[in-house]
Amino acid sequence: MMMIILSVVVVEILTVGKYSEQPTRSGGMTLPWVLTVIFCVLQFVGVIDWSWYWLISPLWISLGLAVSIIVCILIVSVVAELVAKLLGIHLRKMVRKASPEKKE
């Protein structure tokens, strides 16, 4: 019985907004949100006995990964700019020269 309820909840979550008359901006929930809802349903039903910290772990893990990727991109861009300055290369001028200019 519990598996039937859980499967109905998961199907409803995955199809949110897909069959409505009004267009939606997103096609449904993302994987971290689906996992969080599944973990919460399992907690409420009594299948698992985890702390709330671990129940919402898909959300904070995905947020941590996104922040880590952004920080890595920023570090790489700052290092590239510093290396370019040390070598006397102006990256912006190189990009402008490489792109074809439109003459009308």
PyMOL commands that set and color helices and strands:
alter all, ss='L'
color gray80, all
select helices_A, chain A and resi 2-14+31-45+52-55+57-87+91-98
alter helices_A, ss='H'
color red, helices_A
deselect
rebuild
show_as cartoon
